[in-house]
Amino acid sequence: MIIKGIHMNDNMKPVDRFDLEEAIMNSWRTSDDIKALYKSAEHMDEDQMMNALMGLEIFAEMRFNELWNTFEQCIKNGVFNDDARRADKLELEKKKHEH
């Protein structure tokens, strides 16, 4: 969702580097899926193995598309701009002094 030109996440907050980190971590789950398939392979016939591999391909593609979309949203939100990084640092410093 875009509000006033800013891409928002599911929690209605601007997409930021933490959303990108989460998308990267989700993409790595594909490795876990491959390991699970490998462990179960001896109990599958050829059709089951092919179906599992095609399903794995679809999910991997979806995860990587989500990762790419999040990356693009971060760029559009200016997450990687020097000004945005300075604003993040100032916000962190402000929070440190509040406690």
C-alpha positions in Angstrom: 0.0 0.0 0.0 1.2 3.5 -0.8 0.2 6.4 1.4 1.3 9.9 0.3 4.0 8.4 -1.9 5.4 6.1 0.9 5.3 2.4 0.6 3.8 0.9 3.8 4.1 -2.6 5.3 1.3 -4.7 6.7 1.6 -2.8 10.0 1.0 0.5 8.2 4.6 1.6 8.8 6.9 2.8 6.1 8.8 -0.1 4.5 12.4 0.0 5.9 15.6 -1.9 6.2 14.0 -4.2 8.8 11.3 -5.3 6.3 14.1 -6.0 3.8 16.0 -8.0 6.4 12.9 -10.1 7.1 12.4 -10.7 3.3 16.0 -11.9 3.1 15.6 -14.2 6.0 12.4 -15.6 4.5 14.2 -16.3 1.2 16.8 -18.4 3.1 13.9 -20.6 4.2 14.2 -22.2 0.8 17.4 -24.0 2.0 15.4 -25.5 4.9 12.7 -26.7 2.4 15.4 -28.3 0.2 16.8 -30.1 3.3 13.4 -31.4 4.3 12.7 -32.6 0.8 16.1 -34.4 0.7 15.3 -36.1 4.0 11.9 -37.3 2.7 13.1 -38.3 -0.8 13.5 -42.0 -0.1 9.8 -42.3 0.8 8.6 -40.6 -2.4 7.9 -42.0 -5.8 9.0 -40.1 -8.9 5.7 -38.3 -9.3 5.7 -37.2 -5.7 9.3 -36.0 -6.0 8.6 -34.0 -9.2 5.5 -32.4 -7.6 7.5 -31.5 -4.5 10.3 -30.0 -6.7 7.8 -27.9 -8.7 6.1 -26.7 -5.5 9.5 -25.8 -4.1 10.3 -23.9 -7.2 7.0 -21.9 -7.0 7.6 -21.0 -3.4 11.2 -20.0 -3.9 10.1 -17.8 -6.8 7.4 -16.2 -4.6 9.9 -15.5 -1.8 12.5 -14.0 -4.1 9.8 -11.8 -5.8 8.8 -10.6 -2.4 12.4 -9.9 -1.5 12.9 -7.9 -4.8 9.6 -6.0 -4.2 10.7 -5.0 -0.7 14.1 -3.9 -2.0 12.4 -1.7 -4.6 10.1 -0.3 -2.0 13.1 0.6 0.3 14.7 2.4 -2.6 11.5 4.3 -3.4 11.1 5.2 0.3 14.7 6.5 0.4 15.9 4.0 2.9 19.4 3.9 1.4 19.8 7.7 1.0 22.3 9.4 3.3 19.6 11.6 4.7 17.5 8.6 5.7 20.4 7.0 7.4 21.2 10.2 9.3 17.5 10.4 10.3 17.7 6.8 11.6 20.8 7.6 13.6 19.2 10.7 15.1 16.1 8.7 16.0 18.2 6.0 17.8 20.1 8.7 19.7 16.9 10.4 20.7 15.6 7.1 22.0 18.8 6.4 24.0 18.5 9.8 25.7 14.8 9.2 26.6 15.6 6.2 28.7 
